[in-house]
Amino acid sequence: MYWIDPEKCTGCEVCIDLCPVEAISMTGENAVIDEETCTECGSCVEECVSEAIVEK
């Protein structure tokens, strides 16, 4: 399962547009992943410029 580190997330929202199952949304200034919806495809991990998305 993937997790977004709030200390590294810049809130750029790139991952939101990349997620094919719409499992990522914004909460305040950071993105969060809905664990129930995430299919662990890795699309967001590859494109995160701040390296905020990590395996849990």
N, C-alpha and C positions, 0 to 999 in steps of 0.2 A: 504494500500500500504506500502511496505517496503522501507527503505532507509538505506544506509550505511554511518555511521558517519566517515568522513575522519580523524578525530582526534583519533579515536579508531582503525581504520583499520590498520592491520600490513602488509597487502599485501601478506598474506600467500597463496592466491589463492585456498584454500580449497572449498570455496563457489562456485567457477566457475565450478569445477568438479561435484559438487552435484546438480546443477540446471538442472532439467529435460528438461527445455525449452530453455536453453542457454541464459538466460536473464541477466547474470552477466558477465562483462568483466573488464579488467584493464584499467585505465586511469592514466597514470603516475605510482605512487607507490600505488595507492588505487583501490579497486574494486568499481564498480558502477552498479546499477541495471537499466535496461531498463524498465521503467514503462509500456510501451505499450506491452511488451512481457511477463512480470512477471504475473504468475497466482496466486500468493499469497499462494503457497502450504506450505510454511514454512520450507522446507528442509534446507535452508541456515541458518535460524535463530537458529535452534536446534544445528547445528554443529559449529557455529562461536565461537571460543575459546576466542576471544577478546570482545565478546558481542557488536560488532560494528553495527550489523543489527537490526534496530528497526522499529516499526510501525510509519509511517509518520502521 
